[in-house]
Amino acid sequence: MDIAHWQPCQLVAEQFGQGRVFLVGDAAHTMPPKLGLGVNTAIQSAQNLAWKLAAVLKGQASHDLLSTYQAERRPVGRLASEQSLVGPAAALLTKGSDDKLLPAGKRVPVFSLIAGYRYRSQAVLSQDVPPAYPAAQAGKDGVGGVEIELLEKPEALAGQPGTRVPHLWLEQGGQRVSTLDLFDGGFVLLAGPAGAPWQKAASGAALSLGIALSAYRVGADGDAVDLEDGWQTKMGVPAEGAVLVRPDGFVAWRTSILPTNPEPLLAQVLATILCRPNTVRDIATG
């Protein structure tokens, strides 16, 4: 009988995608089973890639959108693999990279690894009005590129673009639901109590781009009643603002302004997130 001694191994692929090939799960990153980070990280990456592939295959997004998979998911995969070796397992490491995102041995909260991280890529917009569509850049991460930003507590999720959409208790159709229950695999626009024009603009913007976009107005008299009166606190925008959420449940964009005609702005935002050449002009912001 042969006996093989188990040794922990931490390896992360340099590229998560090349041409028509994309790596997910253990093919992209392998790590010891501590805290179940391998499974969680694999599922997160699959969800991130799935909606982007679907959008490209349906002709709703340009191929450039797929480059954001590397930019968004490799830093998270690297961090998870490093954290799986914090503690006693680190002394047994026989393979791995010396290129660390964090100082050796630094432990981060489990919340940060599961839900408390922030994406930085072309599929996330941080300004009210997006710039003209730029050429896609190869996704970088860690050293000399995009550094991973971590949130340590659930309350730190406040609608920041690139973070998971916050939980907020609502009432819809006489039932108590969470904002998280409003997502069904498509884009979702959440408008504030005074954001009725955003909700009206959603159908036209979606039609012009050929995508699915659900829209809800969150407020005392909205179609999703805000039971906590927590819109501004949780979403970080005033009553007339809006929050656009991607199919994977991450905030793609938010705005505090309400243009005279919000439909062209919303269409431009969606086109930019989908890495499509921008054909929307003369946006009114006043």
C-alpha positions as CSV (number, residue, x, y, z in Angstrom):
1,M,0.0,0.0,0.0
2,D,1.3,3.4,-0.9
3,I,0.8,6.4,1.2
4,A,0.7,9.9,-0.2
5,H,1.2,12.8,2.2
6,W,-1.2,15.7,1.6
7,Q,0.4,19.1,1.2
8,P,-1.5,22.4,1.0
9,C,-0.9,24.2,-2.3
10,Q,-1.7,27.8,-3.2
11,L,-1.6,28.6,-7.0
12,V,-3.4,31.3,-9.0
13,A,-3.4,31.5,-12.7
14,E,-1.8,34.6,-14.3
15,Q,-4.5,34.8,-16.8
16,F,-8.2,33.9,-16.2
17,G,-9.0,34.2,-19.8
18,Q,-7.4,34.0,-23.2
19,G,-9.4,34.3,-26.4
20,R,-12.3,31.9,-26.2
21,V,-11.0,30.1,-23.1
22,F,-11.8,31.1,-19.6
23,L,-10.7,29.6,-16.3
24,V,-13.1,29.1,-13.3
25,G,-12.8,27.3,-10.0
26,D,-9.7,25.1,-9.4
27,A,-8.5,25.7,-12.9
28,A,-8.1,29.4,-12.0
29,H,-7.1,29.1,-8.3
30,T,-6.3,26.3,-6.0
31,M,-6.1,26.6,-2.2
32,P,-6.5,24.5,1.0
33,P,-10.1,24.0,2.0
34,K,-9.9,26.4,5.0
35,L,-13.1,28.4,5.5
36,G,-14.5,26.9,2.3
37,L,-13.0,29.8,0.3
38,G,-12.3,27.6,-2.7
39,V,-15.9,26.8,-3.3
40,N,-17.2,30.3,-2.5
41,T,-14.6,31.9,-4.8
42,A,-15.3,29.5,-7.6
43,I,-19.1,30.2,-7.5
44,Q,-18.5,33.9,-7.3
45,S,-16.3,33.8,-10.4
46,A,-18.8,31.6,-12.3
47,Q,-21.5,34.1,-11.6
48,N,-19.3,37.0,-12.7
49,L,-18.4,35.3,-16.0
50,A,-21.8,33.9,-16.8
51,W,-23.8,37.1,-17.2
52,K,-20.9,38.6,-19.3
53,L,-20.7,35.6,-21.6
54,A,-24.5,35.6,-22.0
55,A,-24.5,39.3,-22.9
56,V,-21.8,38.9,-25.5
57,L,-23.4,35.8,-27.0
58,K,-26.7,37.5,-27.3
59,G,-25.1,40.5,-29.0
60,Q,-26.0,42.8,-26.1
61,A,-22.3,43.6,-25.2
62,S,-19.0,43.8,-27.0
63,H,-16.3,41.2,-26.5
64,D,-14.4,43.8,-24.5
65,L,-16.8,43.1,-21.6
66,L,-15.1,39.7,-21.1
67,S,-11.8,41.4,-20.2
68,T,-13.4,42.7,-17.0
69,Y,-13.6,39.1,-15.7
70,Q,-9.8,39.1,-15.2
71,A,-9.8,42.6,-13.7
72,E,-12.5,41.9,-11.2
73,R,-12.0,38.3,-10.2
74,R,-8.2,37.6,-10.2
75,P,-7.6,40.0,-7.2
76,V,-10.4,38.3,-5.3
77,G,-9.0,34.8,-6.2
78,R,-5.5,35.8,-5.1
79,L,-6.7,37.2,-1.8
80,A,-8.8,34.1,-1.0
81,S,-5.9,31.8,-1.8
82,E,-3.6,33.8,0.4
83,Q,-6.1,33.8,3.3
84,S,-6.5,30.1,3.1
85,L,-2.9,29.8,4.2
86,V,-2.9,32.3,7.1
87,G,-2.2,30.4,10.2
88,P,-0.7,27.0,10.8
89,A,-1.0,25.9,7.2
90,A,1.4,28.5,6.0
91,A,4.3,26.6,7.5
92,L,3.5,23.6,5.3
93,L,3.3,25.5,2.0
94,T,5.5,24.0,-0.7
95,K,4.2,25.9,-3.7
96,G,2.9,29.4,-4.3
97,S,3.6,32.9,-5.3
98,D,5.8,35.4,-3.4
99,D,3.7,38.1,-5.0
100,K,1.3,38.9,-2.2
101,L,-1.6,41.3,-2.1
102,L,-1.3,41.7,1.7
103,P,1.7,41.4,4.1
104,A,2.4,37.8,5.0
105,G,0.2,36.5,7.8
106,K,-2.3,39.4,7.7
107,R,-5.8,38.1,8.4
108,V,-8.9,39.8,7.0
109,P,-12.5,39.4,8.2
110,V,-14.4,36.5,6.6
111,F,-17.0,39.0,5.5
112,S,-14.4,40.8,3.4
113,L,-13.7,37.5,1.6
114,I,-17.3,36.5,1.0
115,A,-19.0,39.8,0.2
116,G,-16.9,42.8,1.3
117,Y,-14.8,43.5,-1.7
118,R,-15.1,46.2,-4.4
119,Y,-14.6,45.7,-8.1
120,R,-12.7,48.2,-10.3
121,S,-13.2,47.7,-14.0
122,Q,-14.8,49.1,-17.1
123,A,-18.0,47.3,-16.1
124,V,-18.3,49.7,-13.1
125,L,-18.9,53.4,-13.3
126,S,-18.1,55.7,-10.4
127,Q,-19.2,59.1,-11.9
128,D,-22.7,60.5,-12.4
129,V,-22.1,61.0,-16.2
130,P,-19.8,58.4,-17.9
131,P,-17.0,59.5,-20.2
132,A,-17.0,58.6,-23.9
133,Y,-16.5,54.9,-24.3
134,P,-12.7,54.1,-24.2
135,A,-10.9,51.2,-25.8
136,A,-10.8,48.2,-23.5
137,Q,-7.7,47.8,-21.4
138,A,-6.2,44.4,-20.5
139,G,-7.3,43.7,-16.9
140,K,-4.5,44.1,-14.3
141,D,-4.5,43.4,-10.7
142,G,-2.3,43.6,-7.6
143,V,1.2,44.7,-8.3
144,G,1.3,47.8,-10.5
145,G,-2.4,47.5,-11.3
146,V,-5.8,47.6,-9.6
147,E,-5.5,47.1,-5.9
148,I,-8.3,45.2,-4.1
149,E,-10.4,47.3,-1.8
150,L,-12.0,45.5,1.2
151,L,-14.9,46.4,3.4
152,E,-14.8,44.9,6.9
153,K,-18.4,45.0,8.0
154,P,-21.8,44.5,6.4
155,E,-22.9,48.1,7.2
156,A,-20.0,49.3,5.1
157,L,-22.0,48.2,2.0
158,A,-23.6,51.5,1.1
159,G,-24.3,51.3,-2.6
160,Q,-20.8,52.1,-3.7
161,P,-20.2,51.2,-7.4
162,G,-18.4,47.9,-7.6
163,T,-19.8,46.5,-4.3
164,R,-22.6,44.1,-3.7
165,V,-26.0,45.8,-3.5
166,P,-27.0,46.5,0.1
167,H,-29.9,44.7,1.8
168,L,-32.9,46.9,2.6
169,W,-36.2,45.6,3.9
170,L,-39.1,46.5,1.5
171,E,-42.8,45.7,1.2
172,Q,-44.0,44.6,-2.2
173,G,-47.5,43.3,-3.0
174,G,-48.2,43.0,0.8
175,Q,-45.1,40.9,1.4
176,R,-41.9,41.8,3.2
177,V,-39.0,41.3,0.8
178,S,-35.4,42.4,0.6
179,T,-33.8,44.4,-2.1
180,L,-31.9,41.2,-2.8
181,D,-35.2,39.5,-3.7
182,L,-35.7,41.9,-6.6
183,F,-32.8,40.5,-8.7
184,D,-33.7,37.7,-11.2
185,G,-30.6,37.6,-13.4
186,G,-31.0,40.8,-15.4
187,F,-30.1,44.4,-14.9
188,V,-32.2,46.2,-12.2
189,L,-32.6,49.9,-11.7
190,L,-33.6,51.1,-8.2
191,A,-35.0,54.6,-8.1
192,G,-35.4,56.7,-5.0
193,P,-38.7,58.0,-3.6
194,A,-38.5,61.1,-6.0
195,G,-37.1,59.1,-8.8
196,A,-40.2,58.3,-10.9
197,P,-38.6,59.7,-14.1
198,W,-35.8,57.1,-13.7
199,Q,-38.3,54.3,-13.6
200,K,-40.1,55.6,-16.7
201,A,-36.9,56.0,-18.5
202,A,-35.8,52.4,-17.9
203,S,-38.1,50.8,-20.5
204,G,-37.0,53.1,-23.3
205,A,-33.3,52.8,-22.5
206,A,-33.5,49.0,-22.4
207,L,-35.4,48.9,-25.7
208,S,-32.8,51.0,-27.4
209,L,-30.1,48.6,-26.3
210,G,-32.1,45.4,-26.7
211,I,-31.6,44.3,-23.1
212,A,-33.8,43.3,-20.1
213,L,-34.0,46.0,-17.4
214,S,-36.4,45.9,-14.4
215,A,-37.1,49.1,-12.6
216,Y,-38.5,49.8,-9.1
217,R,-39.2,53.0,-7.2
218,V,-38.3,52.6,-3.6
219,G,-40.4,54.8,-1.3
220,A,-43.4,55.2,0.9
221,D,-45.7,55.4,-2.2
222,G,-43.5,53.5,-4.5
223,D,-44.0,50.0,-5.9
224,A,-41.4,48.8,-3.3
225,V,-42.3,50.4,0.0
226,D,-39.2,51.4,2.1
227,L,-40.1,49.9,5.5
228,E,-36.9,51.2,7.1
229,D,-36.8,54.7,5.5
230,G,-33.3,53.7,4.8
231,W,-32.9,54.5,1.1
232,Q,-30.4,57.3,1.4
233,T,-28.4,55.6,4.1
234,K,-28.2,52.2,2.4
235,M,-27.8,53.4,-1.2
236,G,-25.8,56.5,-0.7
237,V,-28.0,58.7,-3.0
238,P,-30.8,61.2,-2.3
239,A,-34.5,60.7,-3.0
240,E,-34.1,61.7,-6.7
241,G,-31.2,59.4,-7.2
242,A,-30.9,56.0,-8.8
243,V,-28.8,52.8,-8.4
244,L,-28.1,50.4,-11.3
245,V,-27.4,46.8,-10.4
246,R,-25.7,44.3,-12.7
247,P,-27.1,40.8,-13.2
248,D,-24.6,39.4,-10.6
249,G,-26.0,41.7,-7.9
250,F,-23.1,44.2,-7.9
251,V,-23.8,48.0,-8.2
252,A,-22.7,49.1,-11.6
253,W,-23.5,52.8,-11.3
254,R,-25.4,55.2,-9.1
255,T,-26.3,58.9,-9.4
256,S,-27.5,61.7,-7.3
257,I,-28.7,63.9,-10.2
258,L,-32.0,63.7,-12.0
259,P,-31.6,65.1,-15.6
260,T,-34.5,66.7,-17.3
261,N,-34.6,63.7,-19.6
262,P,-32.9,60.7,-17.9
263,E,-33.4,58.2,-20.7
264,P,-30.4,59.1,-22.8
265,L,-28.1,59.2,-19.8
266,L,-29.3,55.8,-18.6
267,A,-28.8,54.4,-22.1
268,Q,-25.3,55.8,-22.2
269,V,-24.5,54.3,-18.8
270,L,-25.7,50.9,-19.9
271,A,-23.8,51.0,-23.2
272,T,-20.6,52.0,-21.3
273,I,-21.0,49.1,-18.8
274,L,-21.6,46.7,-21.7
275,C,-18.5,48.1,-23.4
276,R,-20.5,49.0,-26.5
277,P,-19.6,51.9,-28.7
278,N,-21.5,54.9,-27.4
279,T,-24.1,56.2,-29.8
280,V,-26.0,58.4,-27.3
281,R,-25.3,62.2,-27.7
282,D,-26.4,65.5,-26.2
283,I,-27.2,64.3,-22.7
284,A,-29.2,66.7,-20.6
285,T,-28.0,66.8,-17.0
286,G,-29.9,69.8,-15.8
